[in-house]
């Protein structure tokens, strides 16, 4: 985690050690909902192992928003940051191990250390940029371009995540996704 955070923003070693010491281990079996729609996200997670998905459900169909896996943060960011009810779910796809920090402790440490606050402002900026890039991709590109971009960015997920979930994430009908798997060279 230390290396991951240092790539976002350099924090004095003693402050970073104090911050990391407040994270606790947390394990979840596969196919388990961690955060339910309507619940407020009380923790920010850092993925040590496993794959998770955030999704909403409409007419009994899952719509995948994001996948998270090591090394990355996980959770429902807007619910955590604003302490408001989540509009969607966070669930494990595989058995997952995390370290996590409570909202209260995270806020205390950001108030105490300006460099931790700066670190998470920058992390939030990266999340915003990634989200806007995803919106652009979904609106501007055809299904084959979205598929090619995904397989370039995250080819390992094709072996680890159900294809119906990847198709949902890319906003591609599952039958078209299967055709692209056979057509596009990866």
C-alpha positions in Angstrom: 0.0 0.0 0.0 2.8 2.3 0.9 4.3 2.1 -2.7 0.8 2.6 -4.2 0.1 5.8 -2.1 3.6 7.2 -2.8 2.9 7.1 -6.5 -0.1 9.4 -5.9 1.6 11.9 -3.6 4.8 11.8 -1.5 4.0 11.8 2.2 6.5 12.0 5.0 7.4 8.4 6.1 6.4 8.8 9.8 3.0 10.3 8.8 2.4 7.6 6.2 3.3 4.9 8.7 0.8 6.4 11.2 -1.9 6.5 8.5 -1.3 3.0 7.3 -1.2 1.6 10.9 -4.9 2.6 11.2 -6.0 0.3 8.5 -7.3 -3.1 9.5 -7.5 -6.5 7.7 -10.8 -7.6 6.3 -11.7 -10.7 4.3 -14.9 -11.5 2.3 -16.0 -14.7 0.6 -16.7 -14.7 -3.1 -20.1 -13.6 -4.3 -20.8 -11.5 -1.2 -22.3 -8.0 -1.1 -20.1 -5.8 0.9 -22.2 -2.6 0.6 -25.9 -2.7 -0.2 -27.8 0.0 -2.1 -29.2 2.4 0.5 -26.4 1.7 3.0 -23.8 4.4 3.8 -20.3 3.3 3.0 -18.5 3.4 6.4 -15.1 2.2 5.1 -12.6 2.8 2.4 -11.0 -0.4 1.2 -7.6 -1.2 -0.3 -7.6 -4.4 -2.2 -4.9 -6.9 -1.3 -6.3 -9.8 -3.4 -9.5 -10.7 -5.2 -11.8 -8.9 -7.6 -14.9 -6.9 -6.8 -17.6 -5.1 -8.8 -19.8 -2.2 -8.2 -23.2 -2.4 -9.9 -26.8 -1.2 -9.8 -29.8 -3.3 -10.6 -32.7 -2.3 -12.9 -35.5 -4.6 -14.0 -33.6 -7.5 -12.4 -30.5 -6.9 -14.6 -27.1 -5.9 -13.2 -25.4 -2.9 -14.7 -21.7 -3.0 -13.8 -20.1 0.3 -13.0 -16.6 -0.7 -12.1 -14.2 -3.6 -11.3 -11.6 -3.3 -8.5 -8.6 -5.5 -7.8 -5.1 -5.2 -6.3 -3.6 -2.8 -6.0 -6.4 -0.3 -5.9 -9.0 1.3 -3.6 -12.5 -0.1 -3.5 -15.8 0.9 -2.0 -18.6 3.3 -3.0 -16.6 6.5 -3.2 -19.4 9.1 -3.2 -21.2 7.4 -0.3 -17.9 7.2 1.7 -16.9 10.8 0.9 -20.3 12.4 1.6 -21.6 9.8 4.1 -24.8 9.5 2.2 -26.7 6.3 1.2 -25.2 4.4 -1.7 -27.1 4.3 -5.0 -25.6 0.9 -5.9 -24.0 -2.2 -4.6 -20.4 -3.4 -4.0 -19.8 -7.1 -4.2 -17.0 -9.6 -4.4 -16.6 -11.7 -7.6 -13.8 -13.8 -6.0 -12.7 -14.3 -2.4 -11.2 -10.9 -1.5 -8.8 -9.6 1.1 -8.6 -5.9 2.0 -7.3 -3.5 4.5 -9.8 -0.8 5.4 -10.1 2.4 7.3 -13.3 3.9 8.8 -14.6 7.2 7.6 -14.1 8.7 11.1 -10.5 7.7 11.4 -9.7 8.8 7.8 -11.2 12.2 8.5 -9.3 12.5 11.8 -6.0 11.8 10.0 -6.7 14.1 7.1 -7.4 16.9 9.6 -4.3 16.1 11.5 -1.9 15.8 8.5 -2.2 18.2 5.5 -0.1 15.7 3.4 -2.7 13.0 3.9 -5.4 15.4 2.8 -3.4 16.3 -0.3 -2.9 12.6 -1.0 -6.6 12.0 -1.1 -7.4 15.1 -3.0 -5.1 13.9 -5.7 -6.6 10.4 -5.5 -10.0 11.8 -5.9 -8.8 13.9 -8.9 -7.5 10.7 -10.5 -10.9 9.0 -9.9 -12.7 11.9 -11.5 -10.5 11.8 -14.5 -10.9 8.0 -14.9 -14.7 8.4 -14.5 -14.9 11.1 -17.2 -12.7 9.0 -19.5 -15.0 6.1 -19.0 -18.1 8.3 -19.8 -16.4 9.5 -23.0 -15.5 6.0 -24.1 -19.1 4.8 -23.5 -20.6 7.7 -25.4 -18.1 8.2 -28.2 -16.9 4.7 -29.2 -18.6 1.8 -30.9 -18.8 -1.6 -29.2 -15.7 -3.0 -30.9 -13.5 0.0 -29.9 -14.8 -0.3 -26.3 -14.0 -4.0 -26.4 -10.5 -3.5 -27.8 -9.7 -0.7 -25.3 -10.8 -3.0 -22.4 -8.8 -5.9 -23.6 -5.7 -3.7 -24.0 -6.2 -2.2 -20.5 -7.3 -5.3 -18.6 -6.8 -8.5 -20.6 -6.4 -10.6 -17.4 -10.0 -9.9 -16.4 -11.2 -12.0 -19.4 -10.0 -15.1 -17.6 -11.1 -14.0 -14.1 -14.5 -12.2 -14.5 -17.7 -13.7 -15.9 -18.1 -12.5 -19.5 -21.7 -11.3 -18.8 -20.2 -8.9 -16.2 -17.6 -7.6 -18.7 -20.3 -7.2 -21.4 -22.4 -5.2 -18.9 -19.5 -3.0 -17.9 -18.8 -2.3 -21.6 -22.6 -1.8 -22.3 -22.4 -4.6 -24.9 -25.1 -7.2 -25.4 -23.7 -10.6 -24.2 -24.2 -12.2 -27.7 -22.3 -9.4 -29.3 -19.6 -9.7 -26.7 -19.2 -13.4 -27.6 -18.9 -12.5 -31.3 -16.2 -9.9 -30.4 -14.3 -12.6 -28.4 -14.2 -14.7 -31.5 -13.5 -11.9 -34.0 -11.1 -9.6 -32.3 -7.5 -10.8 -31.8 -6.4 -10.2 -28.3 
